[in-house]
Amino acid sequence: MLLDNSVSKQSYIEDCEVCCNPIQVTIQFENTQLSQFEADSIEQ
């Protein structure tokens, strides 16, 4: 998974590369350093 640090706080849905199920990804950067990462499965 590639993370874009150009935006300090992000939340988006991305499909799992292995099983193709959707994942809710929430990330936060402080001074371009990753400070928070959360990935939650969205069951279908």
Secondary structure as UniProt FT lines:
FT   TURN            5..6
FT   STRAND          9..15
FT   TURN            17..19
FT   STRAND          22..30
FT   TURN            31..32
FT   STRAND          33..41
//
